[in-house]
């Protein structure tokens, strides 16, 4: 791989996610399915890491292993220096799913409040956190609305607010904008970058979109078809401040070309 460019970061920056020789095999009635194989990866504090690859390459599976929603069968993984189970129990991460997954009978502020209620925050603390996170995702004034009263993009922003409400340092995002039209997606990409800059969270982001991965990320992890392997890790040389028209620059197109080539190379040994 080429020389890595490192984003400005605190000298004490540390590993948030560390995977070594990670593998996961599902046992099915048709025999074993090898979802992940020999995945080695470090996600540093403050990184925005996108995972990209064809359907079935293990992107979401890897995110679910981080979140302790799936158990690796080989290798090791740590999250904030803990096992995924310990990280889950200590609420070290927020998770944003492909669909907003908001309860239709609860208002937006009550949807955001749900994890805070479970965690035992006082009513006053819940109200303060809801107000702050609604402001972060530009939904101030919409707390009393129900999900069905909001557009798809606004619902997804509410889902992000819910994941941010308890202030976890790590945000796991599983293709959150995949179902949205291109104009809304571009707008939310811009807003997500601003949110990342303001909160300094570490973000792991799954996507099928090369432009989205290049636009958002400090690093892009290219994965091969099943069994999912990391075939390339591309560190971005783009500045942290990124207007949408940066996507037309030679530097952006060069990174996108490398991602595309990595995806093609991964397909070459699918069998």
C-alpha positions as CSV (number, residue, x, y, z in Angstrom):
1,X,0.0,0.0,0.0
2,X,1.1,3.6,-0.5
3,X,2.2,6.0,2.2
4,X,-0.5,6.7,4.7
5,X,-1.6,10.3,5.4
6,X,-2.6,10.9,9.0
7,X,-5.3,13.4,9.9
8,X,-4.3,15.8,12.7
9,X,-5.0,14.0,15.9
10,X,-4.1,14.2,19.6
11,X,-0.7,12.6,20.2
12,X,-2.4,10.3,22.7
13,X,-4.8,9.0,20.2
14,X,-5.5,5.3,20.8
15,X,-7.1,2.3,19.2
16,X,-10.9,2.2,19.6
17,X,-11.4,-1.0,17.6
18,X,-8.7,-3.6,17.2
19,X,-9.2,-6.8,15.3
20,X,-6.5,-9.5,14.8
21,X,-7.0,-12.5,12.5
22,X,-10.8,-12.1,13.0
23,X,-13.0,-14.7,11.5
24,X,-16.7,-15.6,11.7
25,X,-18.3,-18.8,10.3
26,X,-22.1,-19.3,10.4
27,X,-23.3,-22.9,10.7
28,X,-26.3,-23.5,8.5
29,X,-28.4,-26.5,7.4
30,X,-26.5,-26.2,4.0
31,X,-23.1,-26.3,5.7
32,X,-20.8,-23.6,7.0
33,X,-20.9,-20.0,5.7
34,X,-17.6,-18.2,6.0
35,X,-18.6,-14.6,6.5
36,X,-15.2,-13.1,7.7
37,X,-11.7,-14.4,7.3
38,X,-8.4,-13.1,8.8
39,X,-9.5,-9.5,9.3
40,X,-6.8,-7.3,10.7
41,X,-7.8,-3.7,11.4
42,X,-7.2,-0.8,13.8
43,X,-9.7,2.0,14.1
44,X,-8.1,4.9,15.9
45,X,-9.7,7.5,18.1
46,X,-11.3,10.2,16.0
47,X,-11.2,8.2,12.7
48,X,-14.1,8.2,10.2
49,X,-13.7,4.7,8.7
50,X,-15.9,3.5,5.9
51,X,-16.3,-0.1,4.9
52,X,-17.1,-0.8,1.3
53,X,-17.5,-3.9,-0.7
54,X,-20.1,-6.0,-2.7
55,X,-23.2,-7.4,-1.0
56,X,-22.3,-10.4,1.2
57,X,-18.7,-9.3,1.8
58,X,-19.1,-9.1,5.6
59,X,-19.3,-5.3,6.1
60,X,-22.4,-5.3,8.2
61,X,-21.3,-8.6,9.9
62,X,-18.0,-6.9,11.0
63,X,-20.0,-4.0,12.4
64,X,-22.3,-6.4,14.3
65,X,-19.2,-8.2,15.8
66,X,-18.0,-4.8,17.1
67,X,-21.5,-4.3,18.6
68,X,-21.6,-7.8,20.1
69,X,-24.6,-8.6,17.9
70,X,-22.5,-11.5,16.4
71,X,-19.7,-13.5,17.9
72,X,-16.4,-14.0,16.1
73,X,-15.4,-17.7,15.8
74,X,-11.7,-17.1,15.4
75,X,-9.2,-14.3,16.2
76,X,-9.5,-11.4,18.6
77,X,-11.3,-8.1,18.8
78,X,-11.4,-5.3,21.4
79,X,-13.5,-2.2,21.6
80,X,-12.1,0.6,23.8
81,X,-9.8,-2.0,25.3
82,X,-12.7,-4.3,26.3
83,X,-14.4,-7.3,24.7
84,X,-17.4,-6.4,22.6
85,X,-19.7,-7.8,25.3
86,X,-18.1,-5.6,27.9
87,X,-18.3,-2.6,25.6
88,X,-22.0,-3.2,24.9
89,X,-22.7,-3.5,28.6
90,X,-20.8,-0.3,29.3
91,X,-22.7,1.4,26.4
92,X,-19.5,2.4,24.6
93,X,-21.1,2.8,21.3
94,X,-24.3,4.1,19.5
95,X,-25.7,2.1,16.6
96,X,-27.6,3.5,13.6
97,X,-29.3,0.9,11.5
98,X,-30.2,1.0,7.8
99,X,-33.8,2.0,8.6
100,X,-34.5,4.6,11.3
101,X,-36.2,2.0,13.5
102,X,-38.2,4.6,15.4
103,X,-41.3,3.6,17.4
104,X,-44.3,5.2,15.6
105,X,-46.3,5.6,18.8
106,X,-43.5,7.7,20.5
107,X,-42.7,11.3,19.5
108,X,-39.2,12.0,18.3
109,X,-38.1,13.3,21.7
110,X,-39.5,10.2,23.4
111,X,-37.7,8.0,20.8
112,X,-34.5,9.7,21.6
113,X,-35.2,9.4,25.3
114,X,-35.7,5.6,25.2
115,X,-32.0,4.6,25.8
116,X,-31.7,7.3,28.4
117,X,-34.8,5.9,30.2
118,X,-33.3,2.4,30.1
119,X,-30.0,3.8,31.5
120,X,-31.8,5.5,34.4
121,X,-31.2,9.2,33.6
122,X,-33.3,11.7,35.4
123,X,-36.1,13.5,33.6
124,X,-34.1,16.8,33.7
125,X,-31.0,15.1,32.3
126,X,-33.0,13.4,29.6
127,X,-34.6,16.7,28.6
128,X,-31.2,18.4,28.4
129,X,-29.7,15.6,26.3
130,X,-32.6,15.5,23.9
131,X,-32.4,19.2,23.3
132,X,-28.7,19.0,22.7
133,X,-28.8,16.1,20.3
134,X,-31.8,17.5,18.4
135,X,-29.7,20.6,17.9
136,X,-26.7,18.6,16.7
137,X,-28.8,16.9,13.9
138,X,-30.6,20.1,13.0
139,X,-34.0,18.9,14.3
140,X,-34.7,21.5,17.0
141,X,-38.4,22.1,17.2
142,X,-39.4,18.7,15.9
143,X,-39.3,16.8,19.2
144,X,-43.0,16.7,19.6
145,X,-43.6,15.3,16.1
146,X,-44.2,11.6,15.4
147,X,-41.9,9.7,13.0
148,X,-44.6,9.5,10.4
149,X,-44.8,13.3,10.3
150,X,-41.2,13.6,9.2
151,X,-39.4,12.8,5.9
152,X,-37.2,9.8,5.5
153,X,-34.1,12.0,5.9
154,X,-35.4,13.6,9.0
155,X,-36.3,10.2,10.5
156,X,-32.7,9.0,9.9
157,X,-31.4,12.2,11.6
158,X,-33.6,11.4,14.6
159,X,-32.1,7.9,14.7
160,X,-28.6,9.4,14.7
161,X,-29.7,11.7,17.6
162,X,-30.9,8.7,19.6
163,X,-27.5,7.0,19.1
164,X,-25.8,10.2,20.2
165,X,-28.0,10.9,23.2
166,X,-25.9,8.9,25.8
167,X,-22.7,10.4,24.5
168,X,-20.8,7.2,23.5
169,X,-17.5,7.9,21.8
170,X,-18.0,5.3,19.1
171,X,-20.8,5.6,16.5
172,X,-21.5,2.5,14.3
173,X,-23.6,3.3,11.2
174,X,-24.9,0.5,8.9
175,X,-25.6,2.1,5.5
176,X,-27.9,4.7,7.1
177,X,-28.5,6.7,3.9
178,X,-28.8,3.9,1.4
179,X,-32.6,4.1,1.0
180,X,-32.6,7.9,0.5
181,X,-32.6,9.8,-2.8
182,X,-29.3,11.3,-4.0
183,X,-30.2,14.9,-3.1
184,X,-31.2,14.0,0.4
185,X,-28.2,11.7,0.7
186,X,-25.8,14.5,-0.3
187,X,-27.3,16.8,2.2
188,X,-27.0,14.3,5.0
189,X,-23.4,13.5,4.1
190,X,-22.6,17.2,4.5
191,X,-24.4,17.3,7.9
192,X,-22.7,14.1,9.1
193,X,-19.3,15.5,8.4
194,X,-20.2,18.6,10.4
195,X,-21.5,16.5,13.2
196,X,-18.4,14.4,13.2
197,X,-16.2,17.5,13.4
198,X,-18.3,19.0,16.2
199,X,-18.5,15.9,18.3
200,X,-15.1,14.3,17.6
201,X,-16.7,10.9,17.7
202,X,-15.1,7.8,16.1
203,X,-17.3,6.6,13.3
204,X,-17.5,3.2,11.6
205,X,-19.7,3.5,8.5
206,X,-20.9,0.8,6.1
207,X,-21.8,1.9,2.5
208,X,-22.1,0.6,-1.0
209,X,-21.3,4.0,-2.5
210,X,-17.8,4.8,-3.6
211,X,-18.4,8.6,-3.7
212,X,-20.0,8.5,-0.2
213,X,-17.0,6.5,1.2
214,X,-14.4,8.8,-0.3
215,X,-16.3,12.0,0.7
216,X,-16.9,11.1,4.3
217,X,-13.8,9.1,5.4
218,X,-10.4,9.5,6.9
219,X,-9.9,5.9,5.9
220,X,-11.7,3.5,3.5
221,X,-11.6,-0.2,4.2
222,X,-12.1,-2.2,0.9
223,X,-13.5,-5.7,1.5
224,X,-13.7,-8.8,-0.8
225,X,-16.6,-11.1,-1.5
226,X,-17.3,-13.9,0.9
227,X,-15.4,-14.8,2.9
228,X,-15.0,-11.2,3.8
229,X,-11.4,-10.1,3.8
230,X,-9.7,-6.6,3.9
231,X,-8.1,-6.2,0.5
232,X,-7.0,-2.5,0.9
233,X,-7.0,0.3,3.5
234,X,-6.9,3.7,1.9
235,X,-6.1,6.7,4.0
236,X,-7.6,10.0,2.6
237,X,-5.4,12.9,1.7
238,X,-8.5,15.2,1.5
239,X,-8.8,18.1,3.9
240,X,-11.1,17.7,6.9
241,X,-13.3,20.6,5.6
242,X,-15.0,19.1,2.5
243,X,-17.6,21.0,0.4
244,X,-19.6,18.7,-1.9
245,X,-17.8,20.0,-5.0
246,X,-14.6,18.5,-3.7
247,X,-15.9,15.4,-5.4
248,X,-15.0,16.9,-8.8
249,X,-11.3,17.4,-7.9
250,X,-8.5,15.2,-9.3
251,X,-7.5,14.2,-5.7
252,X,-11.0,12.9,-5.0
253,X,-11.2,11.1,-8.3
254,X,-7.8,9.5,-7.7
255,X,-8.9,8.1,-4.3
256,X,-12.2,6.9,-5.9
257,X,-10.3,5.2,-8.6
258,X,-8.1,3.3,-6.1
259,X,-11.3,2.1,-4.2
260,X,-12.8,0.9,-7.5
261,X,-9.6,-0.9,-8.4
262,X,-9.5,-2.5,-5.0
263,X,-13.1,-3.7,-5.4
264,X,-12.3,-5.2,-8.8
265,X,-9.1,-6.9,-7.5
266,X,-11.2,-8.4,-4.7
267,X,-13.6,-9.9,-7.2
268,X,-10.8,-11.5,-9.1
269,X,-10.3,-14.2,-6.5
270,X,-13.9,-14.7,-5.4
271,X,-13.8,-18.4,-6.1
